[in-house]
């Protein structure tokens, strides 16, 4: 479980007639206390923390829900948030959210959300007429004006960080474009368009046999959204785009994602997702409470396992449908029918088919894998943590796809075990697959240039990180076993096989060792072998502020940078690298602040390169996202430039994996100032993208009067502007590429010439 919904206040100050909590089949709210007591809060926090530790979850999400959570008031809400932060937030990253109608959101309450890092989603169904169809007070009065007042606070610069987005429940009587424009006017970070909860026993309103009113309504917005350049993420559309590319949807309503959400009611009852309340009275109940059962006990329930069974748990009708991987059978609750339970297609089956089919025949123009604001942010030459996060997620998906493509070459037992670990502890697998050189190996393997047994090293690393009860046989190469992100085991001569257990023990005939974060020691009772014969060398890492970077001096695939890497670093060399990076980072923050958060979020690895006696040496590889090859530079200012310059290359490589910026059929060569020979268009774009922020760094240094900075600024600016002009007139770019180049030009044109 990675998402926990806490029903902190059972009652609501509105009487929305489409509310599944009060107006649908389940009426268990009547039997529960109106608010969550301190005892329930403390026990719930302990259960979530316990689960996060046991499952080694890098983060968990907690959503405060109701009823209306703001009815708790500031004092009670502060007490609750303090407990969550102090108990859960000390063992894992805690993503706190709230779903509210916004009516009681005032400045003091918004300050409280900001203080505790809570992001609020607000329910709004459109303009006043649309919203008034359902979201009214018990006396029939409109809630629209009060909700807009709360949204105005969240839109303000002071409280923008506490704004998660808008949730809109669809009513097909409302004009869709008017609803879209009303929601867009509130400047939300994200929009959720939700189908009203319904079942086969209680079908959606305003439907008829053979009709697709909800698909038709959504498609009106979808096409307008595309023509607007996708100005804001819309979760349903983004989820269906993701499933079209074979990726997880990120939501339970579509796609084959396994449900990872649990609810805790005000009395401490564990429940299935709230949407189940639309099926029948008690449908969400589990019979467990936080006082009697852990989250692992909850997962073990047959009802939870059925809901988490993915495509295997769908009806025969769904499994036979060619669109099953796209819609995933729809929301679990929407499949209910008396007599057959949930073994049915969604009651919205026709609408989902119509929506997916139409979206597939009308694909988004331009960079379909990147939301337009993200694409524009990257095209400006910068790239904040959010933008780089999109690239990082896409790179993980690409690496997974490469492994799937190579699956018939891979050892079956290791492949199956990797899938099991991914099901039990996906964070462990994600950590290993995010290691830059996993993709480098997969590409070589698919090209017929490498061995499939490297997979065992990946599986062993994931097993150790996850701490699972498993044993993985691995094959040493030249007397070494490299476990990505963890370290390198050197074994005695003649050892041809090693068994690595999830508890961190490595064994072979005649010996064993513990793979600890520090230099390993032999197991108790064993004679310590000579250090030259056996040792465990953890991967070195350097932490600078909030950035932690691995120094990868042992991975056998780190030679992909086009310049020889060093051998294993000595302790003195590792210290020199740590000192150099800590000295260079302040220069990055000072001279390239628009790059810093993206660099911190996307840079994971530095491969030390052999020194070049002539010049400073740095490089990247298209197949190793997040890794920079750098020869150690003693000058912190020079190292800062190399970090920014090379990370631009790795970013653009990731963008080009998703978006064709250069016409793939072009053979145009373009003249540039930094090379004597004309260059292919894609390499020219790479040079422009890397040189632009370097020019910006020298511009800031020149502004401080640093010696020689003005000369360097003039040189890099001239190179970049001239190359933009030549590439722009070359005819080598796609429409997306021309837009990308225009954004780069707009950035540098603001700087003095």
N, C-alpha and C positions, 0 to 999 in steps of 0.2 A: 504494500500500500504506500503510495507516494502522495496522495491527496486525502485530506481529512476535512470534512465539513462539520463545523460545530454549530448546533442549533442553540445559540446562546440566549435567545428570547423567543418564546413560543408564540406570542401574540403579535398582532400587526395593527398599525394605525390606519390602514386602508382596508377596503373590502372589495378587492379585485374579483370580479365574477369568474375569471379564468384561472384562479389560483389553485394549483393542485393540492396545496396543503389543507385548505379549508373547504374547497368546493367540490373536490373529487371523491372517489370511493373511500379512501382511507380517512378515518376521523379520529385516529389515535391521539391527535393533539389535545383533545378534550380531557384525556386522562393524565396529562403530564403537568408538572409545575411550570409556571409561566416563565421562569428564568433559570439559568444554569447556576447551581450553587457553587460556592468556593471549593467545596469538597470534590464535586464532579470535575471542575476545571483542573484542580491539582492532579486528580487521578488520570484524567484524560491526557494531560501534558506528560505525565510519567509514562503512560502507555505509548504515546507517540515517540518519545525519546527512546524508550526501550526497543521499539521496533526499528528505529533508525540505526541504533547501535548494532542490534542483532543482524540486520540486513546490510549494514555498512552503506547506508544511503547517503550520498553526498548532499542531498537536500530533500526537504519535504515541503509540501504546500498545505497551509491551513486556511480555510475560508470561514469567516464568521458569517452566520446565516440566521434565518428566522423562519416565520415571523419577520420582524424588523429588528436587526441587531442594535441600531442606534437607540432603541427604547431602553437599553440598559442604563444609559446615562454615562457621563464622563467618568465619574468616580468608579463605578463597577467595571466599566470598560478598561480603565487604566489598570485596575487590579488584575483583570483577566489577561491583558497583554503583558503585564509584568511577569506573570507566571509562565506564559508561553515562551517569552524571550529567555527567561532565566533557566528554564528546564529544558526546553527543546533546542533553543538557540545556542546552547553551550555544547551540544553534541553533533549538530549538523546545521547546514545553512537553512534558514527558515524563511519561506516565502509567505508572507501574511497578506491575505486578501479579505475583502468584505463585499457582500452583495446587499445593497440598500435601495430604498426608494428615494433617498436623498432629502426627504422632507425635514428631518431634524439635523441636517448637516449645516452647522454654523462655523464661524471662525475658530472658537475654542475647540470644537470637536475636530475640525480639520487640522489644527495644530497637534492634537493628540495623535491623529493618524500619521502625520508627518514624523512626529517624535519616535513612534514605534515602527516606522517603515511599513505601514499598512496601505495597500492600494485598493481603492474602492471602485467597484462596478456599480453603475446606477441603472435602474429599470426605467425605461422610457419607450413608449410605443409610437412616437412620432410627434407631430404637431398637436395642438390642443384638441382638435376634434377627434383625431385618431387615438390619442391617449385617453380621452374621456369615455371612449367606448367601454373600457374595462377598469381603468385605474382611478377609482373614485373613493371618497370617504363613505362611511356607512350612511350618512345623511344624503348621499348623492352628489355632494359638492365636488368640484374638480380639484385634483391634486397637481395639475400641470404647472401652475405658476410657482408653487413651493419647490417642486422638483427642479425646475429651471434655475431657481435661486441657488440650490445646492450645486448644480452643475457649473454655474458661473464661478463659484468659489474654486472648484477643481480646475477650471480652465485658466485661472489666474496664474501668473508666474510663480507666486509664492507656494501654491499648493499643487502645481501641475504634477509633481512627483507622486502625489497620492491618488492620481486619476488612472484607473485601470481601463475604463471603457464603458460602453453602453450595451445593455441587454434589451432587446426588442422582441416581444412575442408577436408573431404574425397574425393579423386579421385581414383576410383577403378582401374585405369590404373597403379597406383603406387603399387609397391610390398609392401604388408602390413608390413612384418617383417622389411624390410629396413626402412620404415617410423617410426615404433616403436623404432627401435634402434637409429635412428637419433634424435628422440625426447628425448629419455632416456639419450642420451649423453649430453643434455643440463641441466641435473639434476633439472628438474622442480619439484616444490612442488605438482603440480597436472597437469593432461593432460585432455583436452576436445577434444573428437573426434566428430565432427559435421557432420551430414548429410547435403549435399548441399541443399539449399532452392529450393523447387520445388512444383508444384501443379498438379492437374489432367489436367489442360490446358497446362502446361509446365512441362511434366514429368521429372524425374531425368535422367541425361545422362547415356548411356550404360546399359539401362534396356530393358528387353524383357518380354512378357507375360509369367507368370509362373516362371520367374527367381527371384533369391534373391541375386544379386551380392553384395549388401551392407552388408547383413547379413554374406555372405561367407567371405567377406573381414575383417569384424570386428571379426568374430570367429577365424580367423588365429591369430590375435593379442591377443584375449582373452585367447586362450589356451597357447600361449607363456607367456603371463602375469602371468597366474596361475603357470606355471612351474618355472617361475623366482621367485615365492613367493610374487607376487604383490608388486614390489619394489616401486611403486608410485601409489597414487590414480588415477584412470581413471573414470571420473565423470559418464559416461554413464553406465559402468559396475557396479559401486557402487550403482547407482540409481536403476538399475534393481535388484540387490541383496536386496536392501532395500524394494522394492515392493514385492519381494518374501517372505519377513518376515512380510508383512502387514504394513510396515511403509511408511511414506511419502518419495517420491523420492528426494525431494529437488531441482528439476528442472522442467521446463515447458514442456520439450520435451517428457517425458514419465511419467507415473503415473497419479494419479487422483488429484494431488495437485491443489489447486485453484491459478490461476495466481495472483501474488501480485506485478507486475511490471508496471511502467509507464515511458514514455519517455517525455522529454522536448526538443523541437527543438531550434535552435539558435534564432528564433524569439519569443520564449516563448510559442509556441503552445504545448498544452498537446496532446500526441499521445499514441496509443497502441504500443505494442512491435514492434521493427524494423522489425522482421521477417514478419510482415503483408505486408510489402512493396513488397513482392514477389507475392502477390495475384492479385492486380489490382491497377491502379493509384488512390491514395487517400485512400487506404484501411486502413491505420493506423490513418487517421484523425479523430478528435473528434469534431472539431468546437469550442473547448474551448482553452483558453490561461491562463497562470498563472496570468495575469492581470484581468481576468474576472471571474475566477472560482477556487475553492479550489480543493484539492485532493478528498475530500468527494463528491464534485459535479461531479468529473470525475467518481468515483466509481458508482454513481447513473445512469450513462448513460446505456441504454439498451445494447449497444454493449459491454461495459465492463462487465456488469452482465452476458451476454451470455458466454463471455470468462472465467469468473470466476465461472461458474456453475458446474464444475466438471463433474462427470459421468452423471448427469442429462442432461447436454447439448450436449451429444454425439448423433450421428446418431443411428437409430434403429439397423442397422447392428452391430455397435460397442457394443451397450448395450447387444446384444444377444451373444456376443463372450465370451467364458470362460476366455480369457486372458485380458479382458477389464481393470481390476484393475491393471494389470501390465504395459500395454503400455499407458492406459488412452486416447486412440485415437490418440496418437502421437501429434506432435506440431500443434497447432491450425491452423497456416497458411498453413500447408501442407495438409489440408483437403479441400481446396478451389476447386470448379468446377463451371464454368459458368452455370447458371440456377438453381443450388441447393445451391449455396453459400458454407457455411462451414458445411453443414449437410451431411457429407460424412466421411468415414474412411480416414485415412492418405494415401497419395499417396505412402507412404512407408509401407503400411499395411503388404504386404507379407514378406518384409524384417524384420519388427519388430516381426512378428510371428515366422519366422525362427530363429531369434536371440534369442528370449526368450525361445523357445522350446529347442534349442540346449544348452543354458546356464543351463536350469533346468535339463537336462539329463547329464550334465557334471559339477556338482557343484564344487566349489572351495575346495581344501583340507584344512584340519586344521581349524583354527579359522576364519570361513567364515564371522563372524560379525565384525571382527576387521582387518583393513589393517595390512599387515605384519610389516611395520615399527612401528606401534602403539603396536602391540602384543610384538614385541621384546623390545621396550622401557619399557613396563610394566614387561616383563620377566627379565629384568636386575635388578629388585628390586626397580627401581625408578618409574617414571611416571610424565611427565611434564603436564602443563595445557592442551595441545592438547590431550594427551593420556587420561587423566582423563575426558576431555570433551566428548570423545567417550563413556566412561562408563556412564556418566551422561545422555547423550541422550538415550542410550539403556535402562537405568533404567526408564526413563519417558515412553518409549514405552512399557515396561513390565507392569508398573502400569496401563497405559491405557488399555492394553490387559486384565488385571485382571478385571478391571471395566466392560469392554465389556462382558467378560465371565459371570459376575454376573448381567448383565443388566436385566434379567428376574425377578430377586429378588428385584430390586431397584424401588423406587417410580417413576412412569412414569412422573409426572409433573416436579420433580426435575431433572430427567435424560434429559428431553427435554430442560429444561432451561439451563442446563450445556452445551448442544450442541449449543444452541443459543449464549451463552457467548463465547464459543470457536470460533464460527464464527466471532463474532464482535471484540473480544479482546483475542486472543489466549494466549498472554503473561500473562494475569491474571489467566487463567486456568492452564497454565504451572507452574506458581509460586505455586499454591495450590497443584497440583499433584506432584510437586517436594518435597513437605514436606515429610520427611522420613516415618512418621507414617501413611500416607494414604495407602501405600502398606501393612503395618502391619494389618490395619483394613480389607483391601480387601481380604487378605489371610485368616483371621479368618472367614470372611463372607462366602467365598467359601467353607470353611471347616465346615460350619454349626454352628459356635461358636460365632456369633455376629449378630447385628441388622443392617438392611439396612438403617435405618433412619439417620445414620451418614452421608449419602450422602448429606442431606440437609445442614449440617454444611459446607461441602466443597463448595456447590453451593452458599451459603450465603457469604462465604469468597470471592469467585471469583466475585460475584456481587458487593460487596463493593469495592474490588480492582479495578474492571473495572468501577465503578461508573455508572452502567446502571440503567435504570428506571425499576426496578423489585422488587417484594416483595416475600420473601422466608419464609415459615413457618418452624420453627425448634422446636425440643423437648428438653427441659433441661434434663440433667442427674444429679441427686443428687443436683438439684438447680443450675446447671451451664450449660452454652453453650460455647463450645470451637470452635473458628473459626481458622483453621490452618493458621499459620504464622502471624495472627493478634493479638489474645489475647483471654481472657476468660471473659464472662459475668456472674456475679452472680445475680440471680433474687430472689425476695421474696419467702418465703415458700408458697407452694400451687399453684404456677404458673406452668401450664402444657404445655403452648405453647407460643412461641414468634415469632413475625413477624419482620424479618430483611430486611430493604430496601437497595437498592444499594447506596443511599445517606448517608449510615452510621447511620441510625436511627433504634433503636430496640424498639418495642412496644409490650405491653401485656395489658390485661384488668386492668385498673387502673394506668398505668405508662408507661414511656418511658425514653430513655436515648440515648445520642449521643455516638457512638463508635469512639472516637478520639484517636490519637496516645498517648496522655497523659491521665491522670486520667479524666474520663468523668464527665461532669456536667449535672444535670437534664435539660430538655428542659425548655425554658422560660415560666414562669407562673406556674411552678409546684413547689410543696413543696419538698425540698430535703429530701429523705428518709434516714434512718439510714444507715451508711456505711456497717454495717454488713448484711443488707438486700439486698442491690443492689450496685453493683460497676462493673466498666469495668476495667480490668487489662490488659494492652497491653503486648504482649510477649516481654520480655527483650532481648536486643541484645548487643553485644560487638563488637566494631570495633577496629582492631589492624592493622595499616598500611592499606593495601588494602583488608584485610579480615574482613568480618562481619559475626559473628556467633550468632545464636539465642540460648538463654538459655531456653530450653523447660521444664518448671516445672509444666505444667498443662495438657498437652495432655493426654487424657485417655488411649492412646495406647503406651505410652512411657515406659510401664512396660515390654517390650519385650527383655530387655538386660540380663535377667537372674540374676539380682541383684536388690533389691528394690530401686526405685527412692526416692528422697526426696519429701516432700510436697512442697507447694508454698514457694518460697524463700522470705525472708524478704528483705527490702531495703539494710540492712547491708550485707546480704549474697550475694545479687546481686553485690554490690560494691566489695566485697571480690573476687568474680569470675572475675570481670572485671580487677581488679588489678593483679590477678594471671595469667590470659591469656596474659595481656600486658607484664608481666614480663617474661613469658615463651617463647613468640614468638621470641625474639632475639636469644634464644638458638636454636630454630628450624632453623632459618636462618644461624646461625654460624655452627651448628653441623650436620645438615641434609639439606644442600642447594639443593641437587638433589630432595628432597621431597617437598620443600616449595611451588613451584608454583602449583603442583598438589593438595597439601593439601589446599592451598588457594582457588583453583577452585572447589574442591569437598566437602569440609567440610561445612555443612550448620547449623548443630545443635549439641548442647551438652546437654545431659540429666544429670543433677546433680544426682548422686547416693548417697545413704546413706553411711556414713563412715563405714569402716570395722575396728574394734579395733585391728586386728592382722596385716593387710597388706594394702598397697595401692590397690585400687579397680578400675578397668576399664573394659569395655566390649563393644561388638558390637552385632548387630543382622543382620542376613542374609536378613531379610525382612525390614530393615530400612537403606538403603544406605544413606550415608552422615551424619549419626547421630552417635555420640560417647557417651557412658555412662561412666561418670567419677566421682569418689568421689574427692572432692576438695583436692588438695595437696598443702601445703604451700610452698614447695620447687619448684621454677621455673624450675630447671633442671630436676627434676623428672616429672613434668607436661609435659614438652617438650617431654620426652621419651614416656609418655603415649599417647600423641597426635599422634606421628609418628607411634608407635606400633599399636594402634587401627585403625588408618586410613589404614594401610596395610591390616588389616583384612577386612575392608569394601571394599577396592579395589579388593582384591582377590575374595570376594564373588560376586562382580559384574562381574569379569572375568569368574568365574565359571557359572554364569547365561548364558554366551554366548558360552563358549568353554568347552568341556569335557576334563579336564586334567587328571582325575582319571577314570579308568575303572569302570563304574557303577556296574558291577557284581562282583568286587573284594571284598573279605572279609579279606584281608591281614592286619595283625597288625604289627606295626613297633616300635622298641625300640628307645626312644629318651632320651636325657640327662636332659630335664627340667621336666619330669614326671616319677614317679616310675613304672607306668603301661604302657604296649605297647598300641599304639594309632592307630586308623584307618588311612588309608593312606591320606585321605583328610585333617584330622586334623593335620597330620604331615606336609603336604604342607603348611597349614595355619601357623603353628609355624615357619617353615623355612622362609616364606615370611615376617612375622612380626619381627623375631629376626635379620634378616640380616641388615636392616637399623639401628636397635638399636646397633648392634655391630659397625656399622660405626660411630654412634654418640660417643660411648665410645672411639673409635680409635682416633677421632679428639680431644677429651678431654684429652686422654693420651698424645697426641702429644704436648699439652699445659702444660703438667706436673701436671694436676689436681690430687689431692689425691684420691687413690682408683680406678682411671679410668683404669689403666693397667689391674688390676684384673678383672674388669667387662668386658673389651674388650676381654680378653682371654677366659672368661667363655662363653660369647655370641658367639664368633667366633667358639669355640670348639663345642658348641651345634649345631650350624648351619652346619658346615662342616661335622660333624658326621652324622647328620640326613639326609643331602643330600646323603651321601654314602649309608646309609641304605635304603632310599627310592628309590634310583637309582637301587639298586639290587633286589628290591622287586617284580618287574614285575607288579606293580599295576597301572602304568601310561599308558595313551594313547600316540600315537606318538606326539601329540601336548604337552602333559604333559612332555614327555622326553625332548623335545626341550626347554620348559619353565624351567625345572630344570637345564638343561645344561647352560642356560644363567645365572641363579642365581649362579651356581657354578663358572662360569667364572668371575663374579663380585667379589666374595669373595676371589678367588684364587689370585687376584691381590694385596690383602692386606697382610701385613707381618704376619707370624704365630708366 
